[in-house]
Amino acid sequence: MRRSPRPGDGIALKPDEFRLLRDLFASRTGLHFGPESRFTLERRLRERLSVLELASFAEYHHYLRFGASAADEWDAAVDLLTTNETYFFREERQLRAVENEVFPMLRDATLLRRRLVIWSAGCSTGEEAYTIAILLHQSGLFPRRATAASPDRWDVRVHGIDISHRCVSAARRGAYGERSFRATPSEARAAFFQQREGGWHVTDTIRQLCTFSQMNLLDADRSRVLRNADAIFCRNVLIYLDARARKAAIELLYEHLSPGGILLLGHSESLLNVSTAFELLHLRDDLVYRKPISAPALDVRPRTDVDPSP
């Protein structure tokens, strides 16, 4: 017996509707969707028309703007539209530079206060944040327990933020399948993960270093609850934003970095034509950006051309 078509089945995303949705997502999230993305949006969002029993994408656009449960629907739409390809120990060359050069620099910069804060901006399902925590633990540079060599304990925190509610929930669970371990050294997997029901779970030693929050990277007001960061990983995030959103995101990250703090981008990203506020720091294995020690403050008041609401 053939089922009756559900609302949303077979509905096409018309060019004018695509432009409306594209502009709305850009204004609210900064995500960039070029003309080639029209059928991707149609395929990914069509199920939402079925769930909401809407007859067209124009009605869906109206619902996102004025619907009674629009805030919840934004969470659902963002979960469907964001790219979440990630895994542990991604970009090994950069991580080697982090271990050998960035961490020692951060230790020197934070030695007096013995407090280290690192952001994983666009943390997706948490693999990057937990990788940073593992590397911090393995380095021995920031002991969280007093020892004879280091009588004072360090306060260490890795804070992951992502726009996707689903991704943040997965990061908090800290349970992963085999695909997440494609670049993980066997000794790290054995030491920092336990196989239980639901996958490989991050051990408490590493979980205790990490917290996760759902947050739009463009939301200057909400980000103020976080303490200044000594380093920010924002890898493979800017490539998904339009030019206005890239500039707004970098301004926010600059403002929340401590003077002398380090910004790490993905290998396909740079600040060329985005910001001249940072210093380019040449390491043996990588290039990173540093906020000048005598850095002027940038104006990161909420912008009128980028709406940070979810």
C-alpha positions as CSV (number, residue, x, y, z in Angstrom):
1,M,0.0,0.0,0.0
2,R,1.4,3.3,-1.1
3,R,1.6,6.0,1.6
4,S,0.0,9.4,1.0
5,P,2.4,12.2,0.2
6,R,3.3,14.2,3.3
7,P,3.4,18.0,3.2
8,G,6.8,19.0,1.9
9,D,7.3,15.9,-0.3
10,G,8.5,16.9,-3.8
11,I,8.4,20.6,-3.1
12,A,11.0,22.5,-5.1
13,L,13.0,25.5,-3.8
14,K,12.3,28.2,-6.3
15,P,15.1,30.7,-7.2
16,D,13.3,33.6,-5.4
17,E,12.7,31.5,-2.3
18,F,16.4,30.4,-2.3
19,R,17.5,34.0,-2.3
20,L,15.2,34.8,0.6
21,L,16.5,31.9,2.7
22,R,20.1,32.5,1.7
23,D,19.9,36.1,2.8
24,L,18.1,35.2,6.0
25,F,20.7,32.5,7.0
26,A,23.5,34.9,6.1
27,S,22.1,37.7,8.3
28,R,21.4,35.4,11.3
29,T,24.4,33.0,11.2
30,G,26.9,34.4,8.7
31,L,26.8,31.1,6.7
32,H,27.4,31.6,3.0
33,F,25.4,29.8,0.4
34,G,26.4,30.4,-3.2
35,P,24.1,29.7,-6.2
36,E,25.4,26.1,-6.4
37,S,24.0,25.5,-2.9
38,R,20.3,25.9,-3.9
39,F,19.6,22.2,-4.3
40,T,21.6,21.4,-1.1
41,L,19.3,23.7,0.8
42,E,16.3,22.2,-0.9
43,R,17.3,18.6,0.0
44,R,18.3,19.3,3.6
45,L,15.4,21.6,4.5
46,R,12.6,19.8,2.8
47,E,12.0,17.5,5.8
48,R,11.4,20.6,7.9
49,L,8.5,21.5,5.6
50,S,7.1,18.0,6.3
51,V,7.5,18.3,10.0
52,L,5.9,21.7,10.1
53,E,3.2,20.9,7.5
54,L,4.2,23.8,5.2
55,A,3.3,24.0,1.5
56,S,6.3,26.0,0.3
57,F,9.8,27.2,1.1
58,A,8.3,30.7,1.2
59,E,6.1,29.6,4.1
60,Y,9.2,28.2,5.7
61,H,11.0,31.5,5.4
62,H,8.0,33.2,7.0
63,Y,8.0,30.7,9.8
64,L,11.7,31.2,10.6
65,R,11.0,35.0,10.9
66,F,7.7,35.0,12.7
67,G,6.7,31.5,13.7
68,A,5.7,30.8,17.3
69,S,8.5,28.3,17.7
70,A,11.0,30.0,15.4
71,A,13.9,29.8,17.9
72,D,13.6,26.0,18.1
73,E,13.3,25.8,14.3
74,W,16.5,27.8,13.9
75,D,18.3,25.2,16.0
76,A,16.9,22.4,13.7
77,A,17.8,24.3,10.5
78,V,21.3,25.1,11.6
79,D,21.8,21.4,12.6
80,L,20.8,20.4,9.0
81,L,22.9,23.0,7.2
82,T,26.2,23.1,9.1
83,T,29.1,21.0,8.0
84,N,30.5,18.9,10.8
85,E,33.4,16.9,9.3
86,T,36.0,16.5,12.1
87,Y,38.1,13.9,13.9
88,F,40.7,13.7,16.6
89,F,44.2,14.9,16.0
90,R,43.3,16.7,12.7
91,E,46.0,18.6,10.9
92,E,49.0,16.8,12.5
93,R,51.6,19.3,11.3
94,Q,49.8,22.2,13.1
95,L,49.3,20.1,16.2
96,R,53.1,19.4,16.3
97,A,53.7,23.2,16.2
98,V,51.2,23.6,19.0
99,E,53.0,21.0,21.2
100,N,56.5,22.1,20.4
101,E,56.2,25.9,20.2
102,V,52.7,27.3,21.1
103,F,52.3,25.6,24.4
104,P,55.7,26.7,25.7
105,M,54.9,30.2,24.7
106,L,51.6,30.1,26.5
107,R,53.2,28.7,29.6
108,D,55.7,31.6,29.7
109,A,52.9,34.1,29.1
110,T,50.6,32.7,31.9
111,L,53.2,31.5,34.4
112,L,52.5,34.2,37.0
113,R,48.7,33.6,37.1
114,R,48.9,29.9,36.4
115,R,45.6,30.0,34.5
116,L,45.2,28.9,30.9
117,V,42.1,29.3,28.8
118,I,41.8,28.0,25.3
119,W,38.8,28.2,23.0
120,S,37.8,25.7,20.3
121,A,35.6,28.0,18.2
122,G,33.4,26.0,15.9
123,C,34.1,22.9,17.9
124,S,31.6,20.7,16.1
125,T,31.1,17.4,18.0
126,G,34.1,18.1,20.3
127,E,37.0,16.2,18.8
128,E,39.1,19.3,18.5
129,A,38.5,20.4,22.0
130,Y,39.3,17.0,23.5
131,T,42.4,16.8,21.3
132,I,43.7,20.1,22.7
133,A,43.0,18.8,26.2
134,I,44.9,15.6,25.6
135,L,47.9,17.5,24.2
136,L,47.8,19.8,27.2
137,H,47.8,16.8,29.6
138,Q,50.6,15.1,27.7
139,S,52.8,18.2,27.7
140,G,53.2,18.3,31.4
141,L,53.6,22.1,31.2
142,F,50.4,22.9,33.0
143,P,50.1,20.5,36.0
144,R,46.7,20.5,37.6
145,R,48.1,18.8,40.7
146,A,50.9,20.2,42.9
147,T,54.3,18.4,42.6
148,A,57.7,19.0,44.0
149,A,58.8,20.5,40.7
150,S,55.6,22.6,40.4
151,P,54.1,23.3,43.8
152,D,51.3,25.5,42.4
153,R,48.5,24.0,40.5
154,W,47.3,25.3,37.2
155,D,43.7,26.2,36.3
156,V,43.3,24.9,32.8
157,R,40.2,25.1,30.7
158,V,39.4,24.3,27.1
159,H,36.0,25.8,26.1
160,G,34.3,24.6,22.9
161,I,31.6,26.7,21.3
162,D,29.5,25.8,18.3
163,I,26.3,27.2,16.7
164,S,24.8,23.7,16.4
165,H,22.8,22.4,19.4
166,R,23.1,18.9,18.2
167,C,26.9,19.1,17.9
168,V,27.3,20.7,21.4
169,S,25.1,17.9,22.9
170,A,27.3,15.3,21.2
171,A,30.5,17.0,22.5
172,R,29.1,16.9,26.0
173,R,28.4,13.2,25.7
174,G,32.0,12.6,24.7
175,A,31.3,9.2,23.0
176,Y,32.7,8.5,19.5
177,G,32.7,5.9,16.7
178,E,35.5,4.6,14.6
179,R,35.5,7.5,12.1
180,S,36.6,10.0,14.7
181,F,39.9,8.0,15.3
182,R,41.3,8.0,11.8
183,A,44.3,10.0,12.8
184,T,44.5,9.1,16.5
185,P,47.8,7.6,17.7
186,S,47.1,4.1,19.2
187,E,48.7,5.1,22.5
188,A,46.5,8.1,22.9
189,R,43.4,6.1,22.2
190,A,44.4,3.5,24.8
191,A,45.2,6.1,27.4
192,F,42.3,8.6,27.0
193,F,39.3,6.6,25.8
194,Q,37.3,3.7,27.2
195,Q,35.1,1.5,25.1
196,R,31.6,1.2,26.6
197,E,28.1,1.1,25.4
198,G,27.6,3.9,22.8
199,G,31.2,4.0,21.6
200,W,34.5,5.1,22.8
201,H,34.1,7.5,25.7
202,V,36.6,10.3,26.7
203,T,38.1,9.6,30.1
204,D,37.2,11.8,33.0
205,T,40.8,13.1,33.2
206,I,40.3,14.8,29.8
207,R,36.6,15.6,30.2
208,Q,37.3,17.6,33.3
209,L,39.3,20.1,31.2
210,C,36.6,20.8,28.8
211,T,33.3,22.7,28.7
212,F,30.9,23.2,25.8
213,S,28.4,26.0,24.9
214,Q,26.0,26.6,22.1
215,M,26.9,30.0,20.7
216,N,26.8,31.9,17.5
217,L,30.4,33.1,16.8
218,L,28.9,36.5,15.8
219,D,27.2,37.0,19.2
220,A,29.3,39.6,20.9
221,D,27.0,39.9,23.9
222,R,26.8,36.2,24.8
223,S,30.5,35.7,24.3
224,R,31.3,38.2,27.0
225,V,30.4,35.6,29.7
226,L,33.6,33.8,28.7
227,R,36.9,34.8,30.1
228,N,39.7,36.1,27.9
229,A,41.4,33.4,26.0
230,D,45.1,32.8,25.8
231,A,44.7,30.9,22.5
232,I,41.8,30.3,20.1
233,F,41.5,27.5,17.6
234,C,39.1,28.6,14.8
235,R,40.0,26.0,12.2
236,N,38.0,25.5,9.0
237,V,35.2,27.8,10.2
238,L,35.8,31.0,8.3
239,I,35.6,29.2,4.9
240,Y,31.8,28.8,5.5
241,L,31.1,32.4,6.3
242,D,30.5,35.4,4.0
243,A,32.9,38.3,4.0
244,R,30.9,40.4,6.4
245,A,30.6,37.5,8.9
246,R,34.3,36.7,8.6
247,K,35.2,40.2,9.5
248,A,32.8,40.3,12.5
249,A,34.0,36.9,13.7
250,I,37.6,37.9,13.6
251,E,36.9,41.1,15.4
252,L,35.2,39.2,18.2
253,L,38.0,36.7,18.5
254,Y,40.5,39.5,18.6
255,E,38.6,41.2,21.4
256,H,38.5,38.1,23.5
257,L,42.1,37.1,23.1
258,S,44.4,38.2,25.9
259,P,47.3,40.5,24.7
260,G,49.9,38.2,23.2
261,G,47.2,35.5,22.7
262,I,47.5,33.1,19.7
263,L,44.9,32.5,16.9
264,L,45.1,29.3,14.9
265,L,43.2,29.0,11.7
266,G,42.9,26.1,9.2
267,H,45.6,25.6,6.6
268,S,43.2,26.8,3.8
269,E,42.4,30.0,5.8
270,S,44.1,33.3,6.3
271,L,43.4,36.8,7.5
272,L,44.4,38.4,4.2
273,N,41.8,41.0,3.3
274,V,40.0,40.3,6.6
275,S,42.1,41.9,9.4
276,T,45.4,43.7,9.9
277,A,45.2,43.8,13.7
278,F,47.1,40.6,14.2
279,E,50.8,39.9,14.0
280,L,51.9,36.9,11.8
281,L,54.0,34.6,13.8
282,H,56.3,32.2,11.8
283,L,56.9,28.9,13.6
284,R,59.0,26.0,12.4
285,D,56.0,23.9,11.4
286,D,53.2,26.5,10.9
287,L,52.1,30.1,10.7
288,V,49.8,31.4,13.4
289,Y,48.5,34.9,14.4
290,R,49.2,36.7,17.6
291,K,47.4,39.6,19.2
292,P,50.0,42.3,19.9
293,I,50.9,42.6,23.6
294,S,50.1,46.3,23.4
295,A,47.0,45.8,21.4
296,P,44.3,48.5,21.0
297,A,40.7,47.5,21.6
298,L,38.4,47.0,18.6
299,D,34.8,48.1,18.5
300,V,32.8,44.8,18.7
301,R,29.4,46.2,19.4
302,P,26.6,44.2,17.7
303,R,26.6,45.0,14.0
304,T,23.5,46.1,12.1
305,D,24.4,43.9,9.1
306,V,24.8,40.6,10.9
307,D,22.0,39.5,13.3
308,P,23.5,37.1,15.8
309,S,20.3,35.6,17.1
310,P,20.0,31.9,16.7
